[in-house]
Amino acid sequence: MATTESSSHHVYVGSHVVVKIIDAACHARLNREIALAPHLPTGLTAPLLDSGLHRLGACDVRYACYARVPGAAPGMGMPGVDGVTARLLAEEAAQRLDALHSWTPAETSNRH
């Protein structure tokens, strides 16, 4: 697995999975991500395979393991991406944002 840059988590990317790890005592954002993942509309996020809490020495770490979505991220500034592809990616991003902003969690969702 390769380490990838993240401003808040330790993120490791393999050919089929992505693992996120964070200090459980300092941050709750991965808790919310884990709680919401199974309830989000299909295609909005990668499927959550497993998650939990693990004691590592004197601290607890929260982890989440996701199926890796096929394809490659174009990177900041999308180097090497032509105009047509850039517009297509922007349209897909706008559609996913619209789906997220119009989504309401089911009553059975855990609220954290």
C-alpha positions as CSV (number, residue, x, y, z in Angstrom):
1,M,0.0,0.0,0.0
2,A,1.1,3.5,-0.7
3,T,0.8,6.5,1.6
4,T,-1.2,9.4,0.1
5,E,-1.5,13.0,1.2
6,S,-4.3,14.0,3.5
7,S,-4.7,17.1,5.7
8,S,-6.4,15.2,8.5
9,H,-6.1,11.4,8.2
10,H,-3.3,8.9,7.5
11,V,-4.4,7.4,4.2
12,Y,-3.1,4.3,2.5
13,V,-4.0,3.3,-1.0
14,G,-3.8,-0.2,-2.4
15,S,-4.9,-1.6,-5.7
16,H,-8.4,-2.6,-4.3
17,V,-8.8,-0.8,-1.0
18,V,-8.2,2.6,0.7
19,V,-7.6,2.7,4.5
20,K,-8.0,5.8,6.6
21,I,-6.6,6.1,10.1
22,I,-7.0,8.9,12.6
23,D,-6.4,9.6,16.3
24,A,-9.8,8.8,17.8
25,A,-9.4,11.1,20.9
26,C,-8.5,14.2,18.9
27,H,-10.9,14.1,15.9
28,A,-14.5,12.9,15.3
29,R,-14.7,13.5,11.6
30,L,-13.9,9.9,10.6
31,N,-16.7,8.8,13.0
32,R,-19.2,10.9,11.1
33,E,-17.9,9.7,7.7
34,I,-18.2,6.0,8.9
35,A,-21.7,6.6,10.2
36,L,-22.9,8.3,7.0
37,A,-21.2,6.1,4.4
38,P,-23.8,3.3,4.4
39,H,-26.7,5.7,4.0
40,L,-25.3,7.9,1.2
41,P,-26.8,7.5,-2.3
42,T,-25.1,4.8,-4.5
43,G,-22.1,6.2,-6.4
44,L,-21.6,9.2,-4.1
45,T,-18.8,7.5,-2.2
46,A,-16.8,4.3,-2.2
47,P,-18.4,1.4,-0.4
48,L,-17.3,1.0,3.3
49,L,-15.9,-2.4,3.8
50,D,-15.0,-2.3,7.5
51,S,-14.4,0.2,10.3
52,G,-13.6,0.2,14.0
53,L,-11.5,1.3,16.9
54,H,-8.1,-0.1,17.7
55,R,-5.9,0.4,20.8
56,L,-2.4,1.4,19.6
57,G,0.0,1.8,22.6
58,A,-1.5,4.5,24.8
59,C,-4.0,5.9,22.3
60,D,-7.1,4.7,20.4
61,V,-7.1,5.0,16.6
62,R,-10.2,4.9,14.4
63,Y,-10.0,3.2,11.0
64,A,-12.1,2.8,8.0
65,C,-11.5,0.6,5.0
66,Y,-13.2,1.4,1.7
67,A,-13.3,-0.4,-1.7
68,R,-11.1,1.6,-4.1
69,V,-13.1,3.3,-6.9
70,P,-11.7,2.4,-10.3
71,G,-9.7,5.1,-12.1
72,A,-7.1,7.7,-11.2
73,A,-7.6,11.1,-9.7
74,P,-6.4,13.8,-12.1
75,G,-4.5,15.7,-9.4
76,M,-4.6,19.3,-8.4
77,G,-4.9,21.6,-11.4
78,M,-5.6,18.5,-13.5
79,P,-2.3,18.3,-15.3
80,G,-2.4,16.6,-18.7
81,V,-6.2,16.7,-18.8
82,D,-7.8,18.1,-22.0
83,G,-10.6,20.6,-21.9
84,V,-13.4,18.1,-22.8
85,T,-12.3,15.7,-20.0
86,A,-12.0,18.6,-17.5
87,R,-15.6,19.7,-18.3
88,L,-16.9,16.1,-18.0
89,L,-15.2,15.8,-14.6
90,A,-16.6,19.1,-13.5
91,E,-20.1,18.1,-14.6
92,E,-19.8,14.8,-12.7
93,A,-18.7,16.6,-9.6
94,A,-21.6,19.0,-9.8
95,Q,-24.0,16.1,-10.2
96,R,-22.6,14.4,-7.2
97,L,-22.7,17.6,-5.1
98,D,-26.4,18.1,-6.2
99,A,-27.2,14.5,-5.1
100,L,-25.4,15.1,-1.8
101,H,-27.1,18.4,-1.1
102,S,-30.6,17.1,-1.9
103,W,-30.1,13.9,0.1
104,T,-31.8,13.4,3.5
105,P,-30.7,10.6,5.8
106,A,-33.2,7.8,6.4
107,E,-34.8,7.7,9.9
108,T,-32.8,4.6,10.7
109,S,-29.5,6.5,10.2
110,N,-27.4,7.0,13.3
111,R,-27.0,10.7,14.1
112,H,-23.6,11.6,15.5
